[in-house]
Amino acid sequence: MNKPSEQRSLNRAQNSFRLSELSPEHITEIYDSFHIEDDRTGLSSETLQRAIADNLYYIQGKFPEIATLYDYYMAVAYTVRDRLLHRWINTVKTYREQDVKVVCYLSAEYLPGPHLENNLVNLGIYDQVQQAVESSGLDLRSILAQEEEPGLGNGGLGRLAACYMDSLATLEIPAIGYGIRYEYGIFDQEIREGWQVEITDKWLRLGNPWEIPRPENAVEVKFGGYTEPYTDDQGDYRVRWIPHQVVNGIPYDTPISGYRVNTTSTMRLWKAEAPESFDFQAFNVGDYYGAVDAKIISENLTKVLYPNDEPIQGKQLRLEQQYFFVSCSLQNLLKIHLLRGDPIETFHEKFVIQLNDTHPAIGVAELMRLLVDEYLLHWQKAWDITQQAFAYTNHTLLPEALETWPLNLFGSLLPRHLEIIYEINQRFLDQVRLKYLGNPDKLARLSLIEEGGSKRIRMAHLACVGSHAINGVAALHTELLKEGVLKDFYDLWPHKFTNITNGVTPRRWMVLINPRLTQLITREIGETWITQLEDFKRLESLAEDPAFRQEWRRVKRAVKQDLADYIQAHQGLTLNPDSIFDIQAKRIHEYKRQHLNVLHIITLYNRIKHNPRLAVPPRTFIFGGKAAPGYQMAKLIIKLITSVGEVVNHDPDICDLIKVVFLPDFNVTNSQRIYPAADLSEQISTAGKEASGTGNMKFSMNGALTIGTLDGANIEIREAVEADNFFLFGHTSEDIVDLKAQGYVPKTFYNTNPALKEAIDLIASGYFSHGNRALFQPLVDQLLQADPYCLLADYQSYIDCQDQVGQAFQDQDTWTKTAILNVARIGRFSSDRAIREYCREIWWVNPVSIHLEEYQQAKASLAGEHCLDADACPF
């Protein structure tokens, strides 16, 4: 650290000359004469404390006597960000110098969770920052609680994308994550009188210290208008797009740290702005609202996370958002590529672009437009580049989740892209005709255009045709893709298909959220498991150690007590930490079958009411999850959960044997409280409906046993932990198909199962709704008349399996041994493993190590040897 007098002298020296007038030798002399030791990003607690004080003063503009706790959070965040930027700049510089191949992850959603604590863990400076904060008379936990988490996704898709960004950085894989900077994220959920109420998520209202705006890297995005053909100077046919509207895309960059490595990746999110913020002509004629109308319309694009896909306005906004961020991202990539001095023809050699579901699938048509219309490549060359650049991950088996767009809507917003899709489709179907002569049905099923009453663009088909690889996200999911929704594409291109089972990062989902268990495991097997989760295998032998099992139980009970204390403080409900914490936390949806869980609660309740002396272990049923605002049945399921809880929790006959809790606002922050505390993880979706699931992995990683169907990644989890350590119930996906083919009549199960009939009748009677028989009638009717997700067919199997859970829990020593084995065998479900598979099988990308440059970097910066031209910098 410079002495104050030396620093003033250096400042005067720098300010006396233009940087271009200073020779590198002169700068070296200046630095050497002052014996500079770069302390700007030092990691000692003293340096950190000084940096926090400086940031409070110079960035927040506060002094301690008037500073709020949030001011201190911002000061600490900027202090940590400085350490990230030091690594980030070196990462960018290294990638540029080595001309590396970069993974570009296109995702409409990211749910990274709060950044501060995660960065403290990854940088390895938690203890130093805690000491620095405490030396300032503050509490680090209180400061961490001030952070608003980014509301940039709806659920699992965004959480998976965040896990992959963490693993990409930790594995030192060159990567950029592209997405949308939603000003208002997914809603905050409140429960009022048992109903979900949506509250605006104003996550940016107090600022975001982690992002860096890059207005100098803005790009233009076109919408609407028309196209006109022309012939270029070479006599080639070309098309010019004349838009009706142009919107600017402004990048906001967030550094993503790797665990104990110098690599710091980039999450680049795009914000929409009007090219002109103010129309003076409109203002001058008195049209005050019209003067800012264009700005408002343009910026609405990234105002909110895309809405429930119901009204036409919602559909249009969703398509606009998807095209906006994809166009921004691809333009940015092409610009980086050219500024690095590489010819456009080698684009696919330097970038691989992963489509995270169908939301960014428009990228196939957009890259073709850019290459053909803007960079004037011939069609076939552009198509070769496009196919080799893109890869597609499918995340759903639900037909309604495979996006399609009405032709009229699509054409009005993206007229040039509609032409390009028609051209892609024609050339593709010409190839299909040669392979399937005289099979018009095959052509119709493969076509990018869905014919029928109203023509629609099939985005999953566009992604399949325009990508060199297609992957599912669990073994069963991938097989069902091949046999079902993408069968025709698998028949055509079996070589394109592969499975890469999802994974989650152990840094956030264990090290950060479960420090007690982390310390216990690390004490016994070392800390290599944090980046090599397969090392959990070393826990297997410890499962036989009575002393270790006792310590494990002590840790689990302490974590359960933490959750019980939180619920007591926020809901006033006293829980027994020695009860089974039976938890189902995920998006509320009929196929995830939260109401099957409720039927078990009511069945158990009825048993106790009939026999107050029934010997059952006490249970605490905990639910968490949000229902889409327009999904009325899902919202009714939440009301059912809370209504059953209201009755059960206050029934003196139950004697605290059952408690039912609905934890509102399930997000990353709240989920971090839930996963470590679970004894039992509910993964009870209808077989063949869940693509993978990642909550099942987070629960298992933290020592919960699973009750579940053979669905999604449950199958692989069961294989990993072994069948004896997994509570399996229900029909298989093949059984479900057969059941429905034979004409499934749910009322048959209702009429032949007295316990099931009693539970449903109790709901229908108004017992849980203050006598209001009509309240839950739609849900009852759905179960008895249609039951599309086969709850009644799986009911008895589920009840029998839950009885096994209750019996097993009473032998705490064996239960603990099973929990340890679950953790010991869960290693394959790390997102690190998934990313390694993507790199090896789809991306063909290698790690690049980053070495920090401090003294030399400072000199080079002063000499004007910038690590990247501003326009060329992808970050």
Secondary structure, DSSP 8 states (H G I E B T S, - for coil): ---HHHHHHHHHHHHHS-GGGS-HHHHHHHHHHHT----TT--SHHHHHHHHHHHHHHTS---TTT--HHHHHHHHHHHHHHHHHHHHHHHHHHHHHHT--EEEEE-S------SHHHHHHHHT-HHHHHHHHHHTT--HHHHHTT-------SSHHHHHHHHHHHHHHHTT--EEEEEE--SBEEEEEEEETTEEEEEEE-TTTT--TT-EE-GGG-EEEEES-EEEEEE-TTS-EEEEEE-SEEEEEEEEEEEEE-TTSS-EEEEEEEEEE-SSS--HHHHHTT-TTGGGHHHHHHHGGGTBS---S-SHHHHHHHHHHHHHHHHHHHHHHHHHHHHTT--GGGHHHHEEEEEESSTTTTHHHHHHHIIIIIS---HHHHHHHHHHHEEEE-----GGGS-EEEHHHHHHH-HHHHHHHHHHHHHHHHHHHHHSTT-HHHHHHH-SEE-SSS-EEEHHHHHHHT-S-EEESSHHHHHHHHHTTTHHHHHH-GGGEEE----B-HIIIIIIT-HHHHHHHHHHH-SGGGT-GGGGGGGTGGGG-HHHHHHHHHHHHHHHHHHHHHHHHHH-----TTSEEEEEES---GGGTHHHHHHHHHHHHHHHHH-TT-----EEEEEE----TT-HHHHHHHHHHHHHHHHHTT-GGGTTSEEEEEESS-SHHHHHHHGGG-SEEEE---TTT-S--SHHHHHHHTT-EEEE-S-TTHHHHHHHH-GGGSEE-S--HHHHHHHHHT---HHHHHHH-HHHHHHHHHHHTTTTTTT-TTTTHHHHHHHHHT-TT-HHHHHHHHHHHHHHHHHHHTSHHHHHHHHHHHHHT-GGGBHHHHHHHHIIIII----------SHHHHHHHHTT--SS-TTT---
